[in-house]
Amino acid sequence: MTDRDDITPEEALTRTQVRIKTEGLEAATDAALQLLRDPKAPAQAKSATINAIYRASGLFGRTDDETQPEPHEMTPEQLQRHIRNMERSLRTAATGADGVFS
C-alpha cells in the first residue's frame, strides 16, 4: 500500500494543484524562456509563448487603475468613480452590449 492509496480524491486534486502551481509553473517558465531564446524556434511558437507569459504575469488587460486602493482607503471621488465603473459593467453584462457603439 502506497501513501497515495490513503488519500481522498479531493486531497489528490489539492496535491496535484499545488504541484502544478509550483513545479509546473517553474518548468513551464524555464521551457518558455528557453523557447524564446532559441533563434530557430518558429515565430508562431514564440508569439504564443509571449502571450502566455504576459497572461500569467497579469500584464494583459492591466491598466494603471488596477493599482487603486482598497475601498476603505479610497477618497469619496474614487469611490464614486469605482461605483460608476461597476454599474457600467453590470449594464453591459445585462444587455450583452460590449461594443464601441453600445
C-alpha positions in Angstrom: 0.0 0.0 0.0 1.4 3.4 -1.0 0.9 6.8 0.5 -1.4 7.7 -2.4 -3.8 4.8 -1.6 -4.8 6.5 1.7 -5.9 9.9 0.3 -9.3 11.1 -0.9 -9.8 12.3 -4.5 -10.1 15.8 -3.1 -6.7 15.5 -1.4 -5.2 14.2 -4.6 -6.6 17.1 -6.5 -5.3 19.6 -4.0 -1.9 17.9 -4.0 -1.8 18.0 -7.8 -2.9 21.6 -8.0 -0.1 22.6 -5.6 2.5 20.7 -7.7 1.2 22.4 -10.9 1.4 25.8 -9.3 4.9 25.2 -8.0 6.9 22.6 -10.0 4.8 23.0 -13.1 5.0 26.8 -13.2 8.7 26.7 -12.8 9.2 24.1 -15.5 6.8 25.9 -17.9 8.6 29.2 -17.3 12.0 27.6 -17.9 10.7 26.0 -21.1 9.1 29.2 -22.3 12.2 31.2 -21.8 14.3 28.6 -23.5 12.0 28.7 -26.5 12.0 32.5 -26.6 15.9 32.5 -26.7 16.0 29.8 -29.4 16.8 31.6 -32.7 15.5 28.6 -34.7 12.1 28.5 -32.9 9.1 29.3 -35.1 7.7 32.8 -34.8 4.2 31.5 -34.1 5.5 29.4 -31.1 7.3 32.5 -29.8 4.2 34.6 -30.2 2.1 32.1 -28.3 4.7 31.8 -25.6 4.9 35.6 -25.2 1.1 35.8 -24.9 1.1 33.0 -22.3 3.9 34.7 -20.2 2.1 38.0 -20.3 -1.2 36.5 -19.3 0.4 34.5 -16.5 2.1 37.6 -15.2 -1.0 39.7 -15.3 0.2 42.1 -18.0 -2.7 41.6 -20.4 -5.7 43.7 -19.6 -3.8 45.6 -17.0 -4.4 49.3 -16.6 -2.9 51.9 -14.2 -6.2 51.8 -12.3 -5.5 48.3 -11.1 -3.2 49.8 -8.6 -6.1 51.5 -7.0 -6.5 51.4 -3.2 -9.0 49.2 -1.4 -12.4 50.7 -0.9 -11.8 51.6 2.7 -8.7 53.6 1.5 -10.5 55.5 -1.3 -11.5 59.1 -1.3 -15.2 59.8 -1.9 -14.4 60.7 -5.5 -12.5 57.4 -6.1 -15.4 55.5 -4.6 -17.9 57.3 -6.9 -15.8 56.5 -10.0 -15.4 52.9 -8.9 -19.2 52.6 -8.4 -19.9 54.1 -11.8 -17.5 51.7 -13.5 -19.1 48.7 -11.7 -22.6 49.9 -12.7 -21.5 50.3 -16.3 -20.0 46.8 -16.2 -23.3 45.4 -14.8 -25.3 47.1 -17.5 -23.0 45.9 -20.2 -23.2 42.3 -18.9 -27.0 42.5 -18.6 -27.6 43.8 -22.1 -24.7 41.9 -23.8 -23.6 45.2 -25.3 -19.9 45.5 -25.2 -19.0 47.1 -28.5 -17.7 50.6 -29.1 -21.2 51.8 -30.3 -23.2 50.3 -27.4 
